[in-house]
Amino acid sequence: AGSSRPEKPPRRWCPWAEGRAPVSWAACGFAPGDAEARWRFGERVFSADFDGGNLARVERVTDTSFHLWTRPDNQGTPYETHHRTWFHFRVDGCRAGETLTFSFPDFNKQKTLFSNDFRPTYRVHDDDRSASSSSDADAETATTDDGSNEHLQRDRRASRFHMREYKRIPEPVSARPGRDGAFRVTFKHRFDSDASVFFALSFPFSYADVGLMLDRVDAKFRERTSHGEAMRARVSYARSLLATSVEGRKVEMVTITAAERDGCETKKNASENFGDEKLGFASDDVERVSFTRATPSCTELTRDVSDDDMGSSTASSRRANSAPNENSAVPRVEDRDVFVVTCGVHPGEKPANHLFNGVVEFLLRADDARAKRLRELYVFQLVPMLNPDGAFRGHYRHDALGQNLNRHYEKPEISKQPSCAAVKDLLVKAARKGRLGFYIDLHAHANKRGVFAFGNCDLRGDGNAETRAYAQLCALNSPHFDLNHCNFSRKNMFAVDKNGENKSGTGRVALFRETGGTVPHLYTVEANYNCSRVLNRVTEKTRASDDGNEDVAGFEEALSGFARRARIASSETKKKSPGSARRYDPETLRGVGRALLVAALDLREENPWSRVPSSAFGSVRSVRTWAKAAARGDAHAAGGDAESEGDEKTSGEDGEPSETRRQTREKKPSVFRNTSLTLASSKARVPGRRALDTANGVWPPRSAPLADFAPKWRT
C-alpha cells in the first residue's frame, strides 16, 4: 500500500511571463538623471542600464576583485535619500572558470539580514541557449481570435525568465562593519561559462515584468483552447488603468470575480468608475481589456455615498447575522464584498511581488474549487505595482520625488501621490458602501524572519478577535506564516519608524481612521527576504465532497511536501548552522500568497478543501474562541482592560483615545488585579503548558478536547 507513489501532476499554467531579459533604458528612452551605468575593464563590462538596475560606481582593485557602490534613491536630484540597499547589475566578458570577488564597501547596514546567512541571487543569461529553448508553460497549441499564435511563439522563443533562472549564490557572504565604520558586504562567484550573468539583492520582479504578466493573462483569455474556454466561462477578468505615476507610468489594476453563467460574451470595462478625471485616472486613450461571458459592473460597489451611510455595520457582521447558505449559492455581484490586494509601494521589496503573483495565479485557476468559491464571494481588485517610477529607477524605498508613499495615505495629493489617492478612493468608496471585506498591502521585511501581518487595534464589535482569527488561519495554511511576529497593537499603529516617519500614514491605519474602526481586515503583510524563524505543521486538506468535479492535483505541491517533512521549531531552539534553514524562493512566497486567500475562505467557513478540521483546532469556531481569548489577553497586557465585545470604541480625531474613554479606563477597577492567573494572549508563553500562540501543531494536542486547554480564567 505504501510502495507506489502518485505521479507528479503537470505543472500549472503560470501568469507571469517566462523569458524576458530586463528592458534597457535605451529601449525606453529614459535614464535616471545623469547616472552612468556602464563600466568597462578590458573585456569585462559591468552594466545596470536597464529596468530595475542599480549600480553607481565600479572600481577594479585587482584583476579578479572589484569594489561596487549602489546608487541611493534619487541620486543627483534634490530628493536624494540615504537608501542604497537594492542592487541589480550585469557582468559580461568573463571566461568560464574565472572567480570574481565583489565588495560593496559602503552598503546600508543590514546586519540582521546577513546574520542569517542571507545570500544574493544570480542568473546566467545565455542568449544562444535560451533562444533555442521553448517554454513549457502552455501544454496545448493555442490560437488567438484571429487564428494566429504569434504571441505565444514569441514567448517561447524568448529567453528563460529569471523566475526560474535566478538562484542564490552558492558561496557564503561576508557582511561586517569595516575599519572606517561603514558596512561592507563581500561575495564571490565562479563563472561556469562565458555567458552574461545578472546579480541582484533578491529575486527581481520589475515594472516591465508586471506588464508582461498582464499581457500573458490577456493572451490566455484570447486562446481558443480548452483552458482558455474554461477561464472565460468561469472567471470574470478585467484589466484597467487605475492611475498614472508622476513620471507617466501606468498604475494598473486587475479585477477578478466569478463570471455570470447566464449571459453572452461581452467586452465591457469592469472598472469604468475609475475614470474620474479629478484623480488623474484613466483617460479615453488608455486601453481597457475585459474578458468574460458576462462581465459584472463594479459601479455599485464603488459609487459615492454620503458619510452618514458609513454606519457601524461591517461585512463581517452582516455575514455573522445571516444564515449560511447550504446550497452555496453565488451572490449577486452587487452583494459581493470587495477584496483589495496592493503591492510594490516600496520598489526594493521584491518578496512582496512574488506573494502577489501567488494571489493572481490562484484566483485564475479555473479547476480549483477554492478559487471558484473565492471568486463567487468577492470582487478582487488587485494592484500589482503602486510605485512604478521607483521600480524602474532601481530604488529601494522611495518614488521619483523622494517620497515614502506608504506614509501618504492619510491625505494623499493627486499631483504627488496619484497611486495612493486612487487606492484610498477605491477603499473608502467600498467601505462606505459596507462592502469592503479585506485590504492587504504586501511588503518585505529585512529584519524579522518569516511572513507576518500588522493589523489595527480598537476595532468595533468582534474586530479585534477577527484579526487574530485570520492570522491563525494563515498559520494553519502556510508553514512560513509566523503568528508570533504579527502585531495588532495600538502602539504599532502610531509608532515612528527609524526614519522618523509616523505609521499613521500607512494604508491600513489611514483607512482605520477613515472608517472609524468598522472594517477589521486591514493588513500590512510582511515577508522576509531570506527565511522563516519557525515552521508550522500544515495538515492535510479535508475534502468536503468527492464528486470528482474539481482537480486538486498539484495544489501547492512544493509547499505541502516541504511542510510534511518540516519539524516544529520554537523560539528557544538553538541557532542553526549556516545553510541549514530553507531559504525563500519565488515559489515558496507564491505559496504563502495563496495561503492568504485560503485563510479568508476558511474564515467564512466556505472552504471545500479546508485544513482546519484536520488541525488541532478542529473547527473555525474553536479558532474564533482562541482569538477572542487572545484579543482580551493582549488588551490586558497592553495596560487596558478588555471591554465587552459589543461595546463601541470611540476615538478622538487624532486617533488617540477620547478623554471620556481615558477617564473611564482610569476609574474602572480591573478584575484581573491582584491575581496570579495567566491570561491568554497572542504573545504570552505559559510555563509548563503548550503556548497558546504557536500555530495549530503546538496547542492544543489534537487528541485532547479543546475545553481541557482553554485559558483558566475563561473556564
RONU-444050 format. One record per residue (C-alpha): y negated, x, z negated. Coordinates in steps of 0.1 Angstrom, whole numbers, padded with zeros to 4 digits, always signed. Last residue first. Layout:
YXZ/...
END
This chain:
-0284-0134-0324/-0317-0122-0308/-0325-0096-0336/-0290-0082-0332/-0295-0075-0295/-0267-0089-0274/-0235-0068-0272/-0210-0092-0285/-0227-0120-0266/-0219-0103-0233/-0182-0106-0239/-0163-0073-0238/-0141-0061-0209/-0170-0051-0187/-0184-0028-0213/-0221-0037-0219/-0239-0015-0210/-0230+0016-0191/-0219+0006-0156/-0247-0020-0150/-0278+0001-0152/-0288+0021-0183/-0315+0003-0203/-0294-0013-0230/-0280+0019-0243/-0245+0020-0255/-0244+0019-0292/-0243+0045-0320/-0280+0053-0318/-0299+0027-0298/-0318+0041-0268/-0350+0022-0260/-0368+0022-0226/-0361-0013-0212/-0363-0025-0247/-0341-0044-0272/-0354-0042-0307/-0339-0021-0334/-0339-0039-0368/-0351-0018-0398/-0377-0044-0408/-0410-0040-0425/-0429-0056-0396/-0409-0075-0370/-0424-0110-0376/-0458-0095-0368/-0487-0110-0386/-0513-0127-0363/-0548-0117-0372/-0552-0086-0350/-0535-0102-0320/-0556-0134-0323/-0587-0112-0323/-0577-0094-0291/-0568-0127-0275/-0602-0142-0282/-0619-0110-0270/-0601-0110-0237/-0575-0084-0229/-0587-0059-0203/-0586-0067-0166/-0624-0062-0161/-0630-0099-0157/-0615-0107-0190/-0579-0116-0194/-0559-0147-0204/-0522-0150-0209/-0507-0185-0207/-0479-0191-0231/-0445-0203-0217/-0427-0171-0228/-0438-0173-0264/-0458-0142-0272/-0442-0108-0278/-0463-0090-0304/-0484-0061-0292/-0480-0024-0301/-0464-0012-0269/-0430-0011-0286/-0434-0049-0293/-0442-0057-0257/-0413-0035-0245/-0389-0053-0269/-0401-0086-0256/-0396-0076-0220/-0362-0061-0227/-0350-0092-0244/-0361-0113-0215/-0345-0089-0190/-0312-0089-0208/-0311-0127-0206/-0322-0125-0170/-0293-0102-0162/-0269-0126-0180/-0281-0154-0158/-0276-0132-0128/-0239-0132-0136/-0211-0108-0146/-0233-0084-0165/-0208-0055-0164/-0207-0058-0126/-0181-0076-0105/-0201-0108-0105/-0234-0089-0097/-0222-0072-0066/-0231-0101-0044/-0216-0109-0010/-0230-0145-0004/-0263-0136-0021/-0283-0167-0029/-0287-0163-0066/-0325-0161-0062/-0325-0128-0080/-0295-0117-0060/-0314-0121-0027/-0343-0100-0041/-0317-0074-0051/-0303-0074-0016/-0338-0066-0002/-0344-0036-0025/-0308-0025-0018/-0315-0022+0019/-0343+0003+0011/-0320+0022-0011/-0296+0026+0018/-0324+0038+0040/-0330+0065+0014/-0295+0077+0016/-0295+0076+0054/-0327+0096+0055/-0313+0124+0033/-0315+0128-0004/-0299+0157-0021/-0266+0154-0038/-0267+0175-0070/-0245+0206-0074/-0269+0229-0053/-0283+0246-0083/-0263+0243-0115/-0266+0211-0133/-0287+0207-0164/-0267+0194-0193/-0264+0157-0196/-0286+0142-0222/-0304+0120-0197/-0270+0105-0188/-0247+0107-0158/-0222+0082-0145/-0197+0097-0121/-0201+0094-0084/-0170+0090-0062/-0173+0052-0058/-0211+0056-0053/-0207+0080-0025/-0185+0056-0006/-0209+0028-0013/-0238+0047+0001/-0220+0062+0031/-0207+0029+0042/-0238+0009+0035/-0222-0021+0052/-0199-0007+0079/-0177-0037+0082/-0192-0068+0068/-0185-0090+0099/-0195-0126+0094/-0177-0157+0104/-0144-0146+0088/-0142-0176+0066/-0136-0156+0035/-0161-0171+0012/-0182-0159-0018/-0174-0122-0012/-0177-0101-0043/-0192-0067-0034/-0176-0037-0050/-0194-0020-0080/-0222+0005-0079/-0220+0029-0109/-0255+0042-0113/-0264+0078-0108/-0289+0098-0129/-0318+0122-0120/-0317+0115-0083/-0325+0139-0055/-0352+0156-0034/-0384+0140-0022/-0383+0114-0050/-0387+0077-0041/-0414+0055-0055/-0416+0017-0053/-0450+0001-0061/-0444-0035-0070/-0458-0070-0070/-0431-0095-0080/-0447-0114-0108/-0473-0135-0089/-0494-0157-0113/-0510-0127-0130/-0546-0139-0124/-0542-0139-0086/-0570-0113-0079/-0562-0093-0110/-0526-0090-0100/-0536-0083-0064/-0557-0054-0074/-0529-0041-0097/-0502-0042-0069/-0524-0028-0042/-0537+0001-0062/-0574+0001-0072/-0567-0004-0109/-0548+0029-0107/-0580+0048-0116/-0588+0081-0098/-0594+0113-0117/-0572+0134-0095/-0545+0137-0123/-0543+0099-0124/-0563+0076-0145/-0543+0048-0161/-0551+0011-0156/-0517-0003-0146/-0498+0024-0163/-0513+0015-0197/-0505-0022-0191/-0468-0013-0189/-0442-0022-0163/-0428+0013-0157/-0395+0021-0140/-0382+0056-0148/-0354+0043-0170/-0342+0019-0142/-0334+0048-0119/-0324+0034-0084/-0301+0060-0069/-0267+0043-0073/-0280+0013-0055/-0271-0024-0058/-0269-0028-0096/-0299-0006-0100/-0319-0030-0078/-0306-0059-0099/-0320-0042-0130/-0354-0038-0114/-0354-0075-0104/-0345-0085-0139/-0373-0063-0152/-0399-0079-0130/-0385-0114-0139/-0388-0108-0176/-0426-0100-0174/-0431-0130-0151/-0414-0156-0173/-0446-0176-0176/-0477-0156-0167/-0477-0119-0163/-0492-0096-0190/-0478-0064-0173/-0475-0052-0137/-0449-0032-0119/-0440+0004-0111/-0407+0009-0094/-0380+0036-0093/-0361+0059-0070/-0347+0091-0084/-0364+0122-0097/-0399+0122-0112/-0421+0150-0100/-0428+0148-0062/-0429+0110-0059/-0428+0090-0026/-0443+0056-0018/-0434+0021-0006/-0456-0009-0014/-0436-0040-0022/-0451-0075-0023/-0427-0103-0030/-0427-0141-0031/-0462-0150-0019/-0461-0187-0011/-0484-0203-0035/-0510-0210-0008/-0534-0189-0028/-0508-0161-0029/-0503-0162+0009/-0540-0160+0015/-0544-0132-0010/-0516-0111+0005/-0528-0112+0041/-0564-0106+0031/-0552-0077+0010/-0533-0063+0039/-0562-0066+0063/-0587-0051+0039/-0564-0022+0031/-0559-0015+0068/-0596-0016+0075/-0606+0009+0048/-0640+0023+0059/-0655-0003+0082/-0638-0033+0066/-0646-0022+0031/-0619-0027+0004/-0629-0041-0030/-0599-0038-0053/-0576-0024-0026/-0594+0009-0025/-0573+0033-0047/-0543+0034-0024/-0565+0044+0005/-0570+0079-0010/-0601+0086+0010/-0610+0119+0028/-0626+0101+0057/-0597+0108+0081/-0572+0095+0056/-0559+0111+0025/-0525+0122+0009/-0506+0149+0027/-0524+0151+0060/-0507+0160+0092/-0535+0147+0114/-0513+0120+0129/-0502+0108+0095/-0538+0108+0081/-0550+0087+0111/-0521+0064+0109/-0527+0054+0073/-0511+0020+0067/-0479+0027+0086/-0448+0005+0088/-0465-0029+0079/-0438-0055+0074/-0443-0093+0071/-0411-0110+0062/-0410-0148+0062/-0385-0156+0035/-0356-0178+0027/-0338-0181+0061/-0345-0145+0069/-0329-0135+0036/-0299-0157+0043/-0293-0140+0076/-0296-0106+0061/-0271-0115+0035/-0247-0130+0060/-0247-0099+0082/-0240-0104+0119/-0275-0105+0134/-0288-0074+0116/-0325-0072+0122/-0334-0075+0085/-0311-0046+0076/-0327-0022+0101/-0362-0031+0091/-0356-0025+0054/-0337+0007+0060/-0366+0019+0081/-0389+0012+0052/-0370+0034+0028/-0371+0061+0055/-0408+0059+0057/-0411+0061+0019/-0393+0094+0020/-0421+0107+0042/-0448+0108+0015/-0472+0130+0035/-0491+0101+0050/-0501+0084+0018/-0507+0047+0028/-0474+0050+0048/-0456+0019+0039/-0460-0019+0034/-0435-0046+0026/-0446-0083+0024/-0422-0111+0016/-0438-0145+0022/-0420-0176+0008/-0405-0202+0031/-0417-0238+0030/-0439-0235+0061/-0410-0222+0080/-0388-0251+0070/-0360-0242+0045/-0326-0235+0059/-0300-0255+0040/-0277-0236+0017/-0253-0266+0014/-0253-0265-0023/-0291-0264-0025/-0300-0253-0060/-0322-0278-0079/-0359-0270-0080/-0376-0260-0112/-0366-0224-0111/-0375-0221-0074/-0410-0235-0080/-0414-0211-0110/-0405-0182-0088/-0430-0192-0060/-0457-0194-0086/-0476-0221-0104/-0508-0212-0122/-0533-0227-0099/-0546-0210-0067/-0559-0241-0052/-0592-0238-0070/-0599-0206-0051/-0602-0227-0019/-0578-0224+0009/-0578-0202+0040/-0547-0203+0062/-0520-0178+0055/-0487-0195+0054/-0498-0225+0075/-0507-0202+0103/-0473-0185+0103/-0460-0203+0134/-0423-0202+0140/-0410-0186+0172/-0385-0208+0188/-0357-0190+0206/-0371-0157+0195/-0390-0127+0208/-0427-0121+0202/-0449-0093+0216/-0486-0091+0213/-0505-0066+0234/-0541-0060+0223/-0569-0067+0248/-0577-0100+0232/-0586-0085+0199/-0565-0076+0169/-0583-0071+0136/-0618-0059+0129/-0619-0080+0097/-0648-0101+0110/-0629-0106+0143/-0602-0126+0127/-0572-0123+0150/-0548-0123+0121/-0540-0160+0124/-0520-0154+0155/-0493-0137+0137/-0462-0153+0152/-0476-0149+0187/-0459-0172+0211/-0434-0164+0238/-0409-0193+0238/-0372-0198+0242/-0362-0234+0237/-0357-0251+0204/-0331-0264+0180/-0319-0233+0162/-0352-0221+0148/-0351-0184+0143/-0349-0169+0108/-0377-0146+0098/-0393-0113+0109/-0430-0105+0113/-0438-0069+0123/-0473-0055+0117/-0492-0027+0135/-0520-0005+0123/-0531+0009+0156/-0552+0039+0160/-0590+0038+0166/-0602+0067+0145/-0612+0044+0116/-0579+0025+0119/-0574-0007+0138/-0559-0038+0121/-0529-0061+0120/-0518-0057+0156/-0487-0077+0164/-0450-0076+0167/-0430-0108+0164/-0393-0113+0156/-0374-0145+0150/-0338-0136+0145/-0307-0157+0150/-0306-0165+0188/-0326-0136+0200/-0306-0112+0179/-0273-0127+0192/-0284-0125+0228/-0294-0089+0224/-0261-0080+0209/-0241-0099+0236/-0261-0082+0262/-0291-0092+0284/-0315-0069+0266/-0351-0080+0260/-0347-0082+0222/-0333-0046+0222/-0363-0034+0242/-0388-0048+0217/-0368-0031+0189/-0370+0002+0208/-0407-0002+0213/-0410-0008+0175/-0392+0025+0168/-0412+0044+0194/-0445+0032+0178/-0434+0043+0144/-0422+0076+0157/-0456+0082+0172/-0472+0079+0138/-0447+0105+0124/-0415+0104+0105/-0406+0138+0091/-0376+0147+0068/-0393+0168+0042/-0415+0199+0039/-0411+0206+0076/-0397+0233+0099/-0391+0229+0137/-0369+0254+0155/-0371+0264+0192/-0338+0276+0208/-0327+0312+0210/-0297+0305+0189/-0284+0307+0153/-0317+0316+0138/-0314+0326+0101/-0340+0311+0078/-0356+0324+0047/-0377+0307+0020/-0408+0315+0000/-0432+0293-0020/-0461+0309-0040/-0483+0291-0065/-0515+0309-0071/-0521+0327-0104/-0530+0360-0088/-0497+0375-0098/-0479+0347-0081/-0468+0314-0096/-0432+0305-0087/-0412+0289-0059/-0383+0308-0043/-0362+0285-0021/-0324+0286-0019/-0309+0292+0016/-0292+0265+0036/-0323+0248+0049/-0320+0211+0045/-0313+0193+0078/-0332+0177+0106/-0311+0169+0136/-0301+0133+0129/-0334+0118+0120/-0349+0145+0141/-0343+0127+0173/-0318+0140+0199/-0336+0150+0231/-0344+0123+0256/-0320+0114+0284/-0305+0085+0264/-0339+0071+0256/-0349+0072+0293/-0317+0055+0303/-0325+0028+0278/-0360+0022+0293/-0346+0022+0328/-0321-0005+0323/-0331-0027+0351/-0324-0064+0359/-0360-0077+0354/-0351-0092+0320/-0337-0059+0309/-0302-0046+0313/-0279-0031+0288/-0246-0011+0291/-0229-0016+0257/-0223+0007+0228/-0260+0015+0222/-0269+0042+0198/-0246+0067+0214/-0274+0087+0230/-0266+0110+0258/-0267+0148+0259/-0278+0167+0290/-0314+0168+0280/-0304+0177+0244/-0286+0209+0255/-0314+0222+0278/-0342+0212+0254/-0327+0228+0224/-0347+0218+0194/-0331+0230+0162/-0344+0211+0131/-0355+0223+0097/-0359+0208+0063/-0375+0221+0031/-0353+0227+0000/-0357+0214-0035/-0336+0232-0061/-0346+0210-0090/-0373+0234-0101/-0389+0230-0067/-0402+0195-0074/-0413+0203-0110/-0433+0234-0099/-0452+0217-0072/-0485+0237-0074/-0502+0233-0041/-0493+0264-0020/-0514+0295-0018/-0490+0323-0008/-0468+0303+0015/-0441+0327+0025/-0417+0325+0055/-0389+0351+0059/-0372+0355+0092/-0336+0361+0100/-0325+0370+0135/-0290+0363+0147/-0300+0345+0179/-0334+0356+0191/-0368+0341+0181/-0393+0331+0208/-0405+0298+0194/-0413+0286+0159/-0426+0250+0152/-0446+0236+0124/-0447+0209+0098/-0464+0214+0064/-0473+0190+0036/-0486+0204+0003/-0522+0212+0011/-0542+0187-0010/-0575+0203-0021/-0598+0179-0001/-0621+0183+0029/-0643+0152+0035/-0674+0171+0047/-0651+0185+0075/-0635+0219+0081/-0601+0208+0067/-0597+0171+0064/-0565+0174+0043/-0558+0210+0035/-0542+0230+0063/-0511+0250+0051/-0512+0287+0049/-0484+0310+0062/-0474+0345+0055/-0448+0361+0077/-0418+0384+0074/-0395+0396+0101/-0416+0423+0118/-0436+0428+0087/-0465+0410+0071/-0475+0389+0101/-0502+0364+0093/-0503+0327+0101/-0531+0302+0095/-0538+0265+0091/-0504+0248+0096/-0498+0211+0097/-0482+0191+0125/-0480+0153+0121/-0485+0147+0158/-0485+0180+0175/-0505+0213+0176/-0485+0230+0148/-0475+0262+0166/-0460+0296+0158/-0450+0318+0187/-0427+0348+0187/-0425+0369+0218/-0452+0393+0206/-0469+0376+0176/-0486+0345+0189/-0504+0319+0168/-0511+0282+0178/-0528+0255+0157/-0564+0265+0155/-0584+0237+0138/-0617+0228+0154/-0617+0193+0141/-0583+0176+0142/-0573+0178+0179/-0572+0149+0203/-0564+0142+0239/-0532+0125+0230/-0510+0146+0253/-0530+0177+0243/-0523+0170+0206/-0486+0171+0213/-0462+0143+0207/-0433+0154+0184/-0400+0158+0202/-0383+0125+0210/-0347+0116+0208/-0335+0087+0187/-0359+0059+0184/-0356+0040+0151/-0340+0006+0155/-0305+0017+0147/-0274-0001+0161/-0246+0001+0137/-0220+0028+0139/-0185+0016+0146/-0163+0009+0116/-0141+0038+0103/-0105+0026+0104/-0091+0014+0071/-0069+0039+0053/-0032+0038+0050/-0015+0054+0020/-0024+0029-0007/+0000+0000+0000/
END
